[in-house]
């Protein structure tokens, strides 16, 4: 029972004190799960992120499921999942109760605008670390940055790049297979 409470509280704390969504939670999850608690080693954590990204649903919840299951089976996965989602649910519930009173408050609006750069940094840090751990070098990052810029500044739909990447992957695979 102690293990389940520990799993729940670990993910509850992460969920309660992270702004910016799942990718912003990744460095906190890694620090707790790999460094502090040692529930997973670094490679298992990277594998869990790959699995979490390829599964439908939020990355933080998917990672919580993997960590909980790996640590304590089904009940561990349930505890980590509840711990990860409960803070957001409670915060949204409280905001909904007071939304009429704060929706036009200039200070609330300015606070959220001020938080944005920190959230970008919280998302960029784990992406950089994951790329470094996966062996991605500086040359390999040029294409994703170029695509991001084209989407952001020229308004090109991301669907086009997904289709081009799929076709390119198929062509590359056929060429490699032929050799």
C-alpha positions in Angstrom: 0.0 0.0 0.0 2.9 2.3 0.8 4.3 1.9 -2.7 0.9 2.9 -4.3 0.7 6.0 -2.2 4.2 6.9 -3.1 3.5 6.5 -6.8 0.3 8.6 -6.5 1.9 11.4 -4.5 4.9 11.5 -6.9 2.7 12.1 -10.0 0.2 14.3 -8.1 3.1 16.6 -7.1 4.3 16.7 -10.7 0.8 17.3 -12.1 0.1 20.0 -9.5 3.2 22.1 -10.1 3.7 21.9 -13.9 2.3 24.4 -16.4 2.5 23.9 -20.1 1.1 20.3 -20.6 2.7 17.0 -20.9 6.0 17.9 -22.5 6.7 20.4 -19.7 6.1 17.6 -17.3 8.7 15.3 -18.9 11.8 16.8 -17.2 10.1 16.6 -13.8 9.0 13.0 -14.4 12.5 12.1 -15.5 14.1 13.7 -12.4 11.7 12.0 -10.0 11.4 8.6 -11.7 15.0 8.1 -12.9 17.2 10.2 -10.6 15.3 10.4 -7.2 13.2 7.3 -7.0 15.2 5.1 -9.4 12.0 3.3 -10.5 13.4 3.3 -14.1 16.8 3.6 -15.6 17.6 6.3 -18.2 17.1 3.9 -21.2 13.8 2.6 -19.8 12.6 6.2 -19.4 13.5 7.0 -23.0 11.7 3.9 -24.1 8.7 4.9 -22.1 8.7 8.3 -23.7 8.8 6.7 -27.2 5.9 4.4 -26.2 4.0 7.3 -24.7 4.4 9.5 -27.8 3.3 6.7 -30.1 0.2 5.9 -28.1 -3.0 8.0 -28.3 -3.5 10.4 -25.4 -1.4 12.9 -23.4 2.2 12.0 -23.1 2.3 12.7 -19.4 -0.6 10.3 -18.7 0.9 7.7 -21.0 4.3 8.0 -19.3 2.6 7.8 -15.9 0.8 4.5 -17.0 4.1 3.0 -18.1 6.0 4.0 -15.0 3.2 2.8 -12.7 2.8 -0.5 -14.5 6.6 -1.1 -14.6 6.9 -0.2 -10.9 3.8 -1.9 -9.4 1.6 -3.5 -12.0 -2.0 -2.6 -12.8 -2.6 -0.9 -9.4 0.6 1.1 -9.8 -0.5 2.3 -13.2 -3.9 3.3 -11.8 -2.2 5.3 -9.0 0.2 7.1 -11.2 -2.5 7.9 -13.7 -4.8 9.3 -11.1 -1.9 11.2 -9.6 -1.1 12.8 -13.0 -4.7 13.8 -13.9 -6.3 14.7 -10.6 -4.4 18.1 -10.1 -5.5 19.3 -13.5 -9.1 18.2 -12.9 -9.2 20.0 -9.6 -7.6 23.2 -10.9 -10.0 23.3 -13.9 -12.9 22.7 -11.5 -11.9 25.6 -9.3 -11.3 27.9 -12.3 -14.7 27.0 -13.7 -16.3 28.0 -10.4 -14.7 31.4 -10.5 -14.4 31.9 -14.3 -17.1 34.6 -14.5 -15.3 36.7 -11.9 -11.8 36.4 -13.5 -12.3 36.1 -17.2 -12.0 39.8 -17.9 -9.4 40.5 -15.2 -6.4 42.2 -16.8 -4.0 40.9 -14.2 -5.0 37.3 -14.9 -4.5 37.9 -18.6 -1.0 39.5 -18.0 0.0 36.6 -15.7 -0.7 34.0 -18.3 1.2 36.0 -20.9 4.1 36.3 -18.6 4.2 32.5 -18.0 4.5 31.7 -21.7 8.3 32.0 -22.1 8.8 29.8 -19.1 6.5 27.2 -20.6 8.4 27.3 -23.9 11.6 26.6 -21.9 10.0 23.8 -20.0 9.0 22.2 -23.3 12.3 22.8 -25.1 14.5 21.4 -22.3 13.2 17.8 -22.4 13.2 17.9 -26.2 16.9 18.9 -26.2 17.7 16.2 -23.6 15.8 13.5 -25.5 17.5 14.4 -28.7 20.9 14.3 -27.1 20.2 10.9 -25.5 18.9 9.6 -28.8 22.1 10.6 -30.5 20.7 13.3 -32.6 23.4 15.7 -33.7 23.1 19.4 -34.8 22.9 18.5 -38.5 19.8 16.3 -37.9 17.9 19.1 -36.3 18.0 21.5 -39.3 15.0 19.9 -41.1 12.6 19.9 -38.1 13.5 23.6 -37.4 13.0 24.5 -41.1 9.6 22.7 -41.2 8.6 24.4 -37.9 9.5 27.8 -39.4 7.5 27.2 -42.6 4.5 26.1 -40.6 4.7 29.1 -38.2 5.6 31.9 -40.5 4.2 30.9 -43.9 1.1 29.2 -42.6 1.7 26.0 -44.5 -0.4 23.2 -43.1 1.4 20.5 -41.1 -0.6 17.8 -42.9 1.5 18.5 -46.0 4.7 17.8 -44.2 3.3 14.6 -42.6 2.4 13.4 -46.1 5.8 14.4 -47.5 7.5 12.6 -44.6 5.5 9.5 -45.1 6.2 9.4 -48.9 9.8 10.2 -48.3 10.1 7.4 -45.7 8.5 4.9 -48.1 10.8 6.0 -51.0 13.9 5.8 -48.7 12.9 2.4 -47.5 12.4 1.1 -51.0 15.7 2.5 -52.2 17.5 1.0 -49.1 15.7 -2.3 -49.7 16.8 -2.4 -53.3 20.4 -2.0 -52.4 
